């Protein structure tokens, strides 16, 4: 039997708690895995929230610039939408931490990790909209409407490509490599 380096409170004969995925090269209990996954989510949230804070600060500073009154109706509406998205991204990004705090000590870390992961994915979506929108607003204001629309479209294509297509391609390559390796051993 593959036993964890830490004592498992469920006992040594609890297979659901020991070495939850023997094929991944780790020797950890389900609790250890939840702790590791939670720490990874927190590290990723720190990165995302830092970017969100920078964009939020930029957007808040814009309103106090002398040329802010030069925004046309479209730009002003886009600006307010972006401020709302920045607030939403911050609230959704902090939600996993609030969830953890609310459920702390109740032995539901696996649920906190699952919900925290979902919230983080939503936060990434909101941040993607925010980044693309800020880029479009800046190009629109500095160079004109056509440049702003082009920046929005190109930004959306880049986000979709890097955040959705590339991970799927990499996962497909990984699966193909594993299948090829498994076929070579047979």
N, C-alpha and C positions, 0 to 999 in steps of 0.2 A: 504494500500500500504506500502511496506517495503522501508523506506527512508534511505539513507546513512547518516552517521554522518557529512558528508561534503556536502556543496552545490554543485550541479551538474550544470555546465555551460549550459548544454543542457535543463535545466528546469526540474521541478519535474514530468512532464508527459512524459518523454522520457524513455520508458521501456527498450530500448536497452542499456541505460546507467546506470540504477539502478539495483543493486543486480543481476549481470549478471548470477549467478548460485545460485539460492535460496537453492538448496539442499546441498551446501558445508559448511553451517554454518557460512559463512562470509557475512557481509553486506557492500559491496563495489561497487563502480562504475566500469565501464570498464576501465577507466583511472587509478583508484586506483589499480585495478588488474594488469594492464600492468606495473605500477610502482613497485608493489610487485614482479611480475615475473622477471622484469629486475634486481632488487636488488638481487634476488636469483641466477640468472645467473652470476652476477658479483661476488658474494661470491664463487660460484663453480669455476669460472674462476681463482680466486685468488689461490685456492688450487691447481688446475691443473697446473697453470703457475709456481707456486713455485716448484713443482716436476720437471717440464720441465727445469727450470733454473738450478736445482741441477744436473740433468743428462747432460745438455749441458755443464756445468762447468766441470764435470767429463770427458766428452769426449774431451773437449778442452785441459785439463791438460794431458791427455794420450799422446797426440802428442809430448809433451815436456819431456817425461820420457825416460831414457836411453834405456830401452828394447823395445821401440816403433819400432825400426828397426828390431826386432825379429819377427814381425808379418809376417805370410805367405800371399800369394795372396788372399786367401779366407778371412782371418781375416782383411786384409787391405781393401778389398772391402766392407766387412760388416761394418767396422769402418766408412768408408766414407759415406755409406748408412745411418748409424745411425746419423752422423753429419748432413746430409741433412734432415733427419726426425726431428732432434732436432730444426733445423732452421725453418722447415715447421710448427712444432707444436707451436713454438713461434709466428710465423706470423699469423697462423690461430687463435691461442688463443687471440691475440690482435685485430683481425679483428672486433669482435663485438664492441669493444670500439671505434675503428676508424669509424665504421658504425654509431654508436650513435653520435659521434662528427660531422660527415658529415651531418647527418639529424637532428641535434639538433634544436629544436624550430619550426619544420615543422609539428607538431601534427601528427606524424606517429609512435608513440611509439609502438603501437601494431604490426606494421610491423617490427620495429627494434627488438622487442622481438622474433617474429617468426624466422627472419633470424639469429639473435644472437643465438637462441637455436639450429638451424641447424648447424651453424658454430662451436658451442661448441661440438656438437655430433661428427662432423668431427675431431675436435681437440682431443677428447677422443680416437677416433680410431687411430689417429697418435701417441698419447702418448702410447697406448697399444702396437703398433708395436715397439716403441722406448724402452719401458720397457723390453719387451720380447727379443728384439735384443741385448740390453746391457747385459742382463743376459746371453744370449747365447754366446756372445763374451767373457765375463769374464770366463765362464766355459770352453770355447774352449781354451782360452789362458792358463789358469791355469791347466786344467786337460786333455785336449785333445779334438779332434774332436767329438768323440762319446758323451762325457759329454756335449759338447756344443750343439749338436743336441738334446740330451735328455732335456737339460735345455730349449731350444727353444720350443720343443713340449709340455713339462709340463707347461711352462709359458703360451703358447697359450691356453692350456686346462683350466688353472686356470682363465685367463682373460675371456674367453668365458663363463665359468661357473659362475663366480661372476658378470660379467657385462651384460650378456645376459640371461642366464638360471635362475638364482636366482630372478631377477626382474620379469620375466615372471611367475615363480611359485608363487611368492608373489601376483602378480596381479590376478592370477587365484584363489588363496586362498581367496583374498579379495572379488572377485566377487561371489564366492561360498558362503561366509559368508553373504554377502548382500542379495543374492537370498534366502538363508535359513531364514534370519531374515524377509524378506518381505513375505515369504510363511507362517511363523508363525503368522504374524499379520493379514493375510487374513481370 
